[in-house]
């Protein structure tokens, strides 16, 4: 199979005829299998973003970037326009030659016009789609299941939990070609990132992982880096939150990270050790622009859950303001939720920030609520429904109050229909 054939079969697959491509994948020779995976998935390619490609084209054409982006305002339009520039009949590239060209361009060693001369439009469509990280109609799982060889079976793939696109395809290919016996031994685990779920208050963290958390700076992509005897999971900024040692499989998370701490690679990395969960206010503040992870603290098992992530939006509760009172330092606000059609007190929230207190008093004034006289409690009349959004990690069934509530905002668009119901907040 050459690049022209792969591109044509890929396009058929994209349009809905899936059999031609998957039936031909098994015929790709060993020495070109990795190159085929590069062309389809770009695993070893420096994927370019939309704006980087726009800037490259503008520079090559002597145009302003705004002009180029007006012509191709989306990634899909950009791929289409780039493909239309390829008017050749195709060079009959081998898969190796095409993959090397893709790698060279991704590293800035060629111009898009140089590439356009080497390909026809069908070839170019696959080429630019991979470079720009467009969504693929075929998964890595489908690819590997249709290229099995050297005694590796579908059962071996399933045993190692290779699903969708969440694994390093080239690493699996290398093992399948060079050391296939390792694929099915009990002594070898092919590492992949375990799935994470959103945390809800139905998961009691003191029972799940003894109440530990990892506060990981930044959000965004997580990557794997492989060394001779271990593999690490880390952020693109070099914060390591998990590691797996191929020859020491019984270590729990803390001991895995401790062992990594003794390695001589830490000039480029920062280790994020789990620690007991601090106050909810600290956790919530961190989660606004960073990643809060409640990790699986046990030994690495490929089929288990990696842990839970905190998503603040999942923990927002809408309550009615029932009363307030304040001294010179602290403002306390009473909160109510609905129990059927009746309001039920669910605790008080304290606000100490001057800006947030000012926000509160402006909101009260807007709704015609009287000002506080001395230190007396001001109760809102039944005909006023001012909705406040809070965040809270859980609801205490015994006291029927929110645990560690923190102020989020006032929402003038919400009414009684959006106030949280007791039945919804009880586990």
N, C-alpha and C positions, 0 to 999 in steps of 0.2 A: 504494500500500500504506500502511495506517495501522498504529498500534502494536498494535491488537487483532489484525489479520491477521498481523503479524510474530510476535506472541506465540503465536498458535494454531499457525502453521506451525513455529515453533521447538519447541513441545511435541510435535508430531507427529514431528519430526526426532529428538527425544530418545527417543521411544518406538520408533523404528526405521523410520518411514516418511520416508526422506530425500529422495525426489524432489520432493514438493510445495514444500519450502522452496527448494532449490537452483534449481528451475525459475522461481521467482518473483523471485529476487534480481536477475536481469538487468533487471527492469522498474522497479526503484527509480530515480527520477530523479536526475540529477546533484546537485541541491541538497540531497537528503536522504540521499545515500549515506554521508557521514561520520556522520550521526546514527544511521543503521542500525548502523554499525560500533561506535558508542558503546554502543548498547543491547545489542549482542551480546557485545562484548569489553571495554567500559569502559576503553579505552586513554587517554582524556582525563578520566577520573573518579578522584577520590581514593578508592581502594578502602578500605573499612572492615574492620577485624578483628572477629572474633567478640566479644571482650570490649568493644570500643568500642560495638558495637550493643547489647549487653546493658545497658551503662551508660546509653545513650540511652533505651532503653525503660523502664528502672527509674525514671529521672528523670521521664519524661513521665507514667508511671502512678502515681507516688508510692509505689513499692515498693522493697524491698531488692534489690540485684543478685543475691544468693544465691537469692531466690525465683524471679526470672526465669530464672536459669541452671538451676534445678531443673526448670523447665517445659520448657526447650529446652536440653538439655545438649550438643548438637552443632550444628555449622553447618547440617547438613541439616535437623535439627528446627527450628532457628531460622527458616530460609527457609520451611519448611512452615507454621509458626505465623504468621509475618508475612503470608503469602499468604492465610491463612484469615481474617485481619482485613479483607480487601478484599471487601466484599459488594455493591459497586455493580455496575451493568451495564456500566461502562466509559464513558469520556467521548468515545470515538472520537478519541483523541489522534492527531494527525499524528506522524510519526516525529521531526520537529523539536521539537514540544512535549514529547513523552515524554523525549527525550534531554536537553532543557533542564531538565526536572524532576529527572531523575537527577543531572545536574551540580549543580543547586541543593541537593539533599538532601546530596550528598557533601561539599559545602562548609559544611554546618551551617545552611543557610538555611530549612529546613523540618523539621517533625516527622514521625515515621512515621505518625501518625494523619492528618495532612493528606494524605499520599500515599495512605493506604488509602481515603480517600473518593473519590479520582480514578480508581481502577482496579478491575477485576474480578480474580478470583483467578488466571486464566491470565496476565493482564498483570503482576500483582504477582509471580508466580513468576519471570518473566524479569527484572523490575526488581530484586528483592532478590538474585537469584542473581548478577547482574552487580555490584551494589554490594559484595557480600561476597566476590567473587572466586572463586565456585564453579567447578568444572571444567566446561568446555563440551563438548557433543557435536559441535560444528562447529569447524574450525580457521580461522585467518585465511587460510591458503592456499586452502581450499575457498571461502571468501567471495570472495576477489579473483578466483579463476579463474571464478567464476560471475557476476561483475559487470563483466567486461571491456568496454571501449568506447573510442571515439575512436582506433581503429586499433591499440590495444595488444593483443598476442596472448599466447596461452599460452606461446609460445616466449620472449617477452620476460621473462615471469615466471620461467621456468625458468632462463634465462640469468643472471638476477640472484640465483639460488639462494634464492628465497623458498620456504621449506618450513615446514610446521607452524605454529607461532605465534611463531617467533623473528625477528620484524621489526616495524617500525613501520608498521602498516596505514594509518593516516591519512596518513602521508607519501606512501605509494604511491598512495593515492586522489587526493591533491592533484596529484601529478605526472600521473596518468592523465587527470584532468579538465582541468587548466590548461596543462600543458606535455607532452603525450604524446610529442612528438618526441624528448624527452630520454631516454625509456625505452629506446630501441634504438640510441642513438649510441655510437660507440666512445669518445667523450670524456666520457661520464658514467657514474659508478658510483653505484648506490644502496647506501649503506653499511648493513651489518648486522653484528652481532657474529658473528665466526667461531667455529665449534665448538672446544671444548677436550677433550682426552682425559686420562685418568689416566696419570701417568708410571709406567713400570716400568723395571727395570734393563736391559731389552732395548733401550731408547733411550739411546744413549751421548751424554750432553749436550755433551761437548766436540766431538763431530762434528755434533750437531744445531744448536746455536746458539752454539758456542764457549764453552760453560759459563757462560751468563748466567742470572740469576734476578731476579725481582721479588718482594720481600717486602712484601705489601700488608696494611696494618693492618686487622684486622677480617674477619669473614666475612659472608655474606648476599647480598642482591640487588645486582646491577650494573645501572646505568642508562646510557642514552644522552642526551646533551644537544646540540642542534643550534644552531649559530651561523650567521652569514651565509655564511662561507666555509670552515667546518670543523665537525666533529662529534667529540665526545669520549666515551670510555668511562670511567666512574668509579664508585666505590662510593657508597653513600648518604651516606657521611661526607665525600665530596669528594676522595677519593684518585684521581687520574687515572693510568691505566696504559696507555692508548692514545689516539691522536688521528688523524684523517684529514683532510687538506686537499683540498678538491674541485679546486683548481687547481694542485696540486703532488703528483702521484700517484706520483712516483718516489722519494720519501723513504723511507728505512728507519726502523725504530722509533726509534732513538736520535735521528736527525735530525728526525723528526716531533715528538718530545717537546721537543727543543731549540728548534724553531720556536715551539711553544706557550709555552715558557718566556719568550719575548720578547713575548707578548701581554699585554694589560692586563686579564686576567680572573683573575689568580692570587690575588686577595683571598679568593676562595671555594674555591680548590682547592689541593691539594698534589700535585706531580708525582712519580710513583714511577719513577725512572730504573732501568733494568736495571743490575746490577753483577755482577762475577765471583762465582761461588758461593763463600761463605765455608766454614768448617768444617761438616761434617755436623751436629755437635752444635748449632750455631747455627741451621741450617736446620730441624732437627727441633724444637727448642724453639719457634721461631717458628710452625711449622705447627700447634702444639697449639691455638692460638686465633686464628690469622690465616691468610691465603691465601698460599701459596707457588706462584708461577707461573713456569714455564720458557717464556718467550715466543718466538714466531716473530720473529726480529730483522730479517727482510727487508721489502721493500716490501709494502704491503697488496694482496693479491689475494683477491677475494671467494670463490673456490672452494678456498682453501687452509686448512690447520689453523691456528688461532690460537696454538696452543702446548699445553703440558701442565701439569696441576695435580698437586701432591704430595698424596697421600692417605695419611696415616701408617698406617692400618690395613692397607693393601696391602703394607706393608714389614715387618710383624711376622713374626719367625721364632721358632720354638720350639726350644730346644736343651736338651740334658742337661748338668748341671753335673758336670764330671769331677774337678776339683781346685780348690783355692784356696790362696793365701798372701798375706801382708800385712806391711807395715811400719807405722810410726805414722802415715803419711800416706795410703798407697794400698792398696786391696784389689784383687787380681787374681784373676779367676775363669776357669778353663778351661772351654771349651765343646765339646760334641760334637754332631754330627748323625748321621743314619743313612745308611750306604751299603749298601743292601739290608737285611740283618738285623744288620750289624756297625756298631758305633759308630766314628766317625772324628773326630779332633780337628779343630776348625775355628777355632782361634784363642783369644785371651784378651780379656777385657773388663776395663777399669779402672773402679773406682768410688771417688770421692773424697768424695762428699757424706756427711756424718755420719749423716743419717737413713736413707739408702739402705744404708749399711754396717750400721747397727743392724737394719734390716729383714732383711738377709742373715743375720746371726748368729742372729736369732730363728728364721728359717726352718730353718737348719741344726740348731739345738737341738731344734726341733719334730720333725725327722726323725732325731734321735739321732746326728748327725754330731759327731765329737770336736772339741774346741776346738784351735786352733793352739797349738803350743808353740814359743816363740821365733819364729824366722822360717822354720821348716820348712814345706814344702809338705804340705798335707793332701789325700790322694786319696780319693775316695769309692769304696766297695766296689761291685762289679758288681751287687749285689742292690738297690742304691738308685738310683731314677730320679727325681731332683728336676728339674722342668722350669722353665726360666727363659725368659721372652719378651724378645727384643731387637728393635731396629730397626736396619737397615743399608741403605745405598743400593744395594749390589751385592755380588756374590760374586766374589772373585779366583780365576779358574780355575787360574792358575799355582801359587799358594801354597795354594790350597784353604782360604782363610780369608775371613771376612766383612770387608769394608772399613768402617772407622770405626764399629764396632758401639757402640750405646749401650743402657744398661739400660732395660727397660720395666717388667716386674714379674715376680713369681713366680706360678705358677698351679698351685695344689694340686689342681685338678680335672683337670689334664692328665696323661696317662701316656705310655708309650712310643709308643702309636699316633698321638699328635699331634706327635711330634718331626719336624722337617723332614727330608726326604730329599735326598741329594746331587743326584739327578736333577732335583729340583724347583727348586733354587736356582741351578743352572748355566744360563747363557744358551745 
